[in-house]
Each structure stands twice: as structure tokens, then as C-alpha cells.
Amino acid sequence: MSSFHLQIVTPDGLFYDGQAESLNLRAAQGGLTILPRHTNFVTTVGMGPAKVVLDGNARTAACIGGMLSVINGEVRLIATTFEWAEDIRLHGREDIDRERAKSALERAEAKLADASLSKEEHRLAESAKRRAQVRLSIPQA
């Protein structure tokens, strides 16, 4: 199967650097799939599950914000957060992370119930709520 070079970079450094057959994620304007020979392209990345096919195996991740570029067949994803679902479970952190995400969701929803929030406070609480929802949407093993 045909592939392309994919780099995934987070604030912690280089997360992945290798060949991929496809990348599916949420761009700011909606769902997006990158396949080999994709046209040059740049977009902002939204929050949601990402699916990457590597050597015929699909891997799911939580991807939260960033930028994506496709330039001459080279794909670079610069993500604010990128967490492989199976790595979270493999390291035994899955229950802790899910509980933390549930707590974050509850805190954000409680904050959003406050009618006295400024526009900025409301925007930040909505963003926190969405991040928690993305983490909770990643399937469990």
C-alpha cells in the first residue's frame, strides 16, 4: 500500500516520525482525511479523535488543537495534545486519565452553569469541556 511521511510534534517534542497510509482527524472546519499524494494543504486542527493507519494497523488517539500541513507529500501535524489510546492503557493510566477527564468535564459544566461568566470565562470553560469530552470519547480496551 502507498504511504506518506508523517511527523507528529507536540510541545513535549517529536511524537512520531515515520510512514503512514492515512491520517483522519478533525480540522477546524470538519473531518479531514489525508492520503498519499494529497495536494499541498494547511489548516488548523480542532479537537477530536484522530485515526492513523501505520503498516496496515489503525491507531486511535486524542488530538486536541494545532496545525496540519501537507507540503510536497510531507505531512506534519503540530498538535497541542496527541495521546495514543493504547499507550494510555498500556501504561496503566487509562482509569486515572478517564477519572481526571470526568472530573474536568464536571468542573467545566458547573462553571458553564454560572450566568455571571464573562465571554472569555465562558469560552475557556467551553474549551475545557470539549477537551474532556474528546478524551472520554476515545474507546476503552
HELIX and SHEET records of a PDB file:
HELIX    1   1 ALA A   85  LEU A   90  1                                   6    
HELIX    2   2 GLU A   94  LEU A  112  1                                  19    
HELIX    3   3 LYS A  119  SER A  137  1                                  19    
SHEET    1   A 7 GLY A  13  ALA A  20  0                                        
SHEET    2   A 7 PHE A   4  THR A  10 -1                                        
SHEET    3   A 7 GLU A  74  TRP A  84  1                                        
SHEET    4   A 7 ASN A  57  ILE A  71 -1                                        
SHEET    5   A 7 PHE A  41  LEU A  54 -1                                        
SHEET    6   A 7 SER A  22  ALA A  27 -1                                        
SHEET    7   A 7 GLY A  30  ILE A  34 -1                                        
END                                                                             
